[in-house]
Amino acid sequence: MPRNNRNRTVVPEARQALDNMKFEIANQLGVNLKQGYNGDITAKEAGYIGGYMVKKMIEQAERQLSGR
């Protein structure tokens, strides 16, 4: 049975912007991220980063939908 890989970028042009957002949020949270493999951070730290990324993306989408 083929695996459904959900870790693909739907809009490849957005890759750099998402990476920049990830590093900005990690910096704000005090999490030391480096380019490449970050297996040394905790699942809790990774979850915080991902959660804040989703929160910011939802806020941006809501602003766009409201016309602001």
Secondary structure by P-SEA (a helix, b strand, c coil): cccccccccccccaaaaaaaaaaaaaaaacccccccccccccaaaaaaaaaaaaaaaaaaaaaaaacc
